[in-house]
Amino acid sequence: MQDQWKTNANHRRSIVSFSGGKDSSLALYHALQSGTVIGLIVMLEEQGQRSRSHAMPLDIIQAQADAISLPVFMTSSSWADYEDKFIDLMNQAKQKGAEVLVTGDLDMPQHGCWHDRVTQQVGLKLGMPLWLRPHREVVEEFITLGFRSVVVTVNLKLGMKVEDLGKILTLEYIQELESRDIDPCGEGGEFHTTVIDGPIFNKAIPIRQCNIVYHEEYAFLPFELDQI
């Protein structure tokens, strides 16, 4: 079963778990290349104004979806009811024809995988096109394909600096991160990104940077949609 996680989306209709960051965007790219994508699943915080994963404002998430020309299956949730709400969205997607849930996970364990468990409950297959690929290879493919993403969250206790906020992922920048012993994909929680352009976008997302926010060991660079 796990051997098929990389290819389950091939020639099937999928729904993609979407954070707006680089890994989910690259997984979406592969799902679009190999099959049909019917929409994006986005989980929001309790107030329904920001994404739960990367705390992106709702209008930027919607702008990403519009630029990708896909509908969004979204709901607000607490961590306590996250699983139930996620399953509800998958059931909605299944009713619309989805056969596979696609995620951008790289290092998901073979046993005890949360996504595997919840997809089985709904009757969907699990597709993880990036699963077990070398991290440097994944981020290099992302950049080479022409995706453009901005560092929006950094963990200051894991080697990242405030100055990293707002940086665009480039081959030179990921080489710098590796020289600082930082995973180029940020898989250890070192950083998160937001994608603002790429081969799956019909237009770039215009953003305006706001003031940096600090919380415990994290620093965040909030964005607003630039209504030019």
Beta strands, then each sheet from edge to edge (+ up, - down):
strand 1: 13-17
strand 2: 36-44
strand 3: 72-76
strand 4: 100-102
strand 5: 125-127
strand 6: 148-155
strand 7: 191-197
strand 8: 207-209
strand 9: 213-215
strand 10: 218-220
strand 11: 223-225
sheet 1: 3+ 2+ 1+ 4+ 5+
sheet 2: 7+ 6- 10+ 9-
sheet 3: 8+ 11-
end
